[in-house]
């Protein structure tokens, strides 16, 4: 019951500041951990912040009696997601085949990192296609 009372006082601006602030502290904690050679501590701070910020971002709009997200947010999210996928697709389609041709010609060797990037991008677009099919 207390959670709903607290969430009902949460406004749109406070909600965004809270979520972005937690995520910013998480990222800063990760960088500080790396800079101080405390990778584990930095990773823990980052993971806690990412999960706490993500949980608030998902749960708060459901528990609040105020509108914390509206059509503008959904439209911006859809536009940004589509733009990110299009940019990734254009860069991937223009670079990846050339890398394989250069490797076949002995001019370039595809390392494990590049191979992992290709697999990750392929998995991303496969996941997008599956999600698009489910939503449609």
C-alpha positions as CSV (number, residue, x, y, z in Angstrom):
1,X,0.0,0.0,0.0
2,X,2.9,2.4,0.8
3,X,4.4,1.8,-2.7
4,X,1.2,2.9,-4.4
5,X,1.0,6.1,-2.3
6,X,4.6,6.9,-3.0
7,X,4.2,6.2,-6.7
8,X,1.0,8.3,-6.9
9,X,3.1,11.4,-6.0
10,X,5.7,10.6,-8.6
11,X,5.4,13.0,-11.5
12,X,6.6,12.7,-15.1
13,X,9.7,14.9,-14.6
14,X,10.7,13.3,-11.3
15,X,10.2,9.8,-12.8
16,X,12.5,10.6,-15.7
17,X,15.1,12.3,-13.5
18,X,15.0,9.3,-11.1
19,X,15.5,6.7,-13.8
20,X,18.1,8.6,-15.8
21,X,19.9,9.6,-12.6
22,X,20.2,6.0,-11.3
23,X,21.4,4.8,-14.7
24,X,24.0,7.7,-14.9
25,X,25.3,6.8,-11.4
26,X,25.5,3.1,-12.6
27,X,27.6,4.1,-15.7
28,X,29.7,6.4,-13.7
29,X,30.3,3.7,-11.1
30,X,31.4,1.3,-13.9
31,X,33.9,3.9,-15.2
32,X,35.2,4.7,-11.8
33,X,35.7,1.0,-11.1
34,X,37.6,0.6,-14.3
35,X,39.7,3.7,-13.6
36,X,40.6,2.4,-10.1
37,X,41.3,-1.1,-11.3
38,X,38.3,-2.4,-9.3
39,X,36.5,-4.0,-12.2
40,X,34.3,-6.3,-10.0
41,X,33.0,-3.4,-7.9
42,X,32.4,-1.3,-11.0
43,X,30.5,-4.1,-12.6
44,X,28.4,-4.7,-9.5
45,X,27.5,-1.0,-9.2
46,X,26.6,-0.9,-12.9
47,X,24.5,-4.0,-12.7
48,X,22.6,-2.9,-9.6
49,X,22.0,0.5,-11.1
50,X,20.8,-0.9,-14.4
51,X,18.4,-3.3,-12.8
52,X,17.1,-0.8,-10.2
53,X,16.6,1.9,-12.9
54,X,15.1,-0.6,-15.3
55,X,12.7,-1.9,-12.7
56,X,11.6,1.5,-11.8
57,X,11.2,2.4,-15.5
58,X,8.9,-0.6,-16.0
59,X,7.0,-0.7,-12.7
60,X,6.4,3.0,-11.9
61,X,4.1,3.7,-14.8
62,X,2.0,0.7,-13.8
63,X,1.7,1.7,-10.2
64,X,1.3,5.4,-10.6
65,X,-2.1,7.0,-11.0
66,X,-0.4,9.7,-13.1
67,X,0.6,9.4,-16.8
68,X,4.4,9.0,-16.7
69,X,4.7,7.9,-20.3
70,X,2.4,8.9,-23.2
71,X,2.2,8.7,-27.0
72,X,5.2,11.1,-27.4
73,X,7.4,8.7,-25.5
74,X,6.2,5.7,-27.4
75,X,6.6,7.5,-30.8
76,X,10.2,8.7,-29.9
77,X,11.1,5.2,-28.8
78,X,9.7,3.6,-32.0
79,X,11.5,6.2,-34.1
80,X,14.8,5.8,-32.3
81,X,14.6,2.0,-32.4
82,X,13.9,2.0,-36.1
83,X,16.7,4.5,-36.8
84,X,19.2,2.5,-34.8
85,X,18.3,-0.7,-36.7
86,X,18.4,1.0,-40.1
87,X,21.8,2.6,-39.3
88,X,23.1,-0.8,-38.1
89,X,21.7,-2.6,-41.2
90,X,23.2,-0.1,-43.6
91,X,26.6,-0.2,-42.0
92,X,26.5,-4.0,-41.7
93,X,25.4,-4.5,-45.3
94,X,28.1,-2.2,-46.6
95,X,31.0,-3.4,-44.4
96,X,30.5,-7.1,-43.6
97,X,30.4,-8.5,-47.2
98,X,33.5,-6.5,-48.0
99,X,35.3,-8.0,-45.0
100,X,34.6,-11.5,-46.2
101,X,35.8,-10.6,-49.7
102,X,39.0,-9.1,-48.3
103,X,39.5,-12.2,-46.2
104,X,39.0,-14.5,-49.2
105,X,41.6,-12.5,-51.1
106,X,44.1,-12.8,-48.2
107,X,44.1,-9.0,-47.5
108,X,42.3,-9.2,-44.1
109,X,41.8,-11.8,-41.4
110,X,38.5,-11.9,-39.6
111,X,39.3,-12.1,-35.9
112,X,37.2,-13.6,-33.2
113,X,35.9,-10.2,-32.2
114,X,34.8,-9.4,-35.8
115,X,33.2,-12.8,-36.1
116,X,31.4,-12.2,-32.8
117,X,30.2,-8.8,-34.0
118,X,28.7,-10.4,-37.1
119,X,27.0,-13.1,-35.1
120,X,25.7,-10.5,-32.6
121,X,24.3,-8.3,-35.4
122,X,22.7,-11.3,-37.1
123,X,21.1,-12.4,-33.8
124,X,19.9,-8.8,-33.2
125,X,18.1,-8.7,-36.6
126,X,16.7,-12.3,-36.1
127,X,15.4,-11.2,-32.6
128,X,13.8,-8.1,-34.2
129,X,12.2,-10.1,-36.9
130,X,10.7,-12.5,-34.3
131,X,9.5,-9.7,-32.1
132,X,8.0,-7.9,-35.1
133,X,6.2,-11.0,-36.1
134,X,4.8,-11.6,-32.6
135,X,3.6,-7.9,-32.3
136,X,2.1,-8.0,-35.8
